[in-house]
Amino acid sequence: RASLHELESCLFIVCLDKPTIATCRGRHSDLVTDLTARTHHIIHGQGVRHNTANRWMDKTIQLIVSEDGTCGINMEHSVAEGIALGHMIEHTFSVMCQEKTSSSNGGLEPDSLSS
């Protein structure tokens, strides 16, 4: 019961998923170009045998990260306009760029975040 209360009262959810499954209809075999697989993964988890049980559609913001690096945000926007999420993402990228330029530990290149 306490776990359910935590889920109901949290500001956002972080979904740590199994890997994305490539679409059999996709003409691309790799996940980098298989936009259908990645979109289905982020929106609904690709079915009950994969990650759908790890989605909380009543939460305003779900941050989704899979084992293979597929990541995205699913937002239930009846509570707020999408522009708020856009500002949050821009701020996150800005912080990531600052962290990258202030450290030499590797990670994302700041130029790759703008595209």
Secondary structure, DSSP 4 states (H G I P E B T S, - for coil): -HHHHHHHH-S-EEEEEPPPPPPSS-S--STTT-HHHHHHHHHHTTSTTTTGGG--TTSSEEEEEETTS-EEEEE-TTSS-HHHHHHHHHHHHHHHHHHHHH--S----HHHH--
